[in-house]
């Protein structure tokens, strides 16, 4: 099994997979989606992109369901 990515590399990959919409400041996910939601692997587990975004901003996983950030 390949080694897990470092937290820094995972963060880089996350930011490579979205674009910033200049007129709205919304982030548009450009990678894998499921049921309309962005997804990517994080610590060898598939996570929703909006949950990873929360983690990167707040330093912990969200405790509740998230709507638009």
Residue pairs with C-beta under 8 A, 6 or more apart in sequence:
4 43
4 44
5 13
10 42
10 43
11 56
13 40
14 40
14 49
14 52
14 53
14 56
17 29
17 30
17 31
17 38
17 40
17 49
18 27
18 28
18 29
18 30
18 31
18 38
18 49
19 27
19 28
19 30
20 26
20 27
20 28
21 27
21 28
27 53
29 38
29 49
31 38
31 39
31 40
31 49
32 38
32 39
32 40
33 39
37 48
37 49
37 50
38 48
38 49
38 50
39 46
39 47
39 48
39 49
40 46
40 47
40 49
40 52
41 47
42 52
42 55
50 66
50 69
51 61
51 62
51 66
53 69
54 61
54 62
54 66
54 69
55 61
55 62
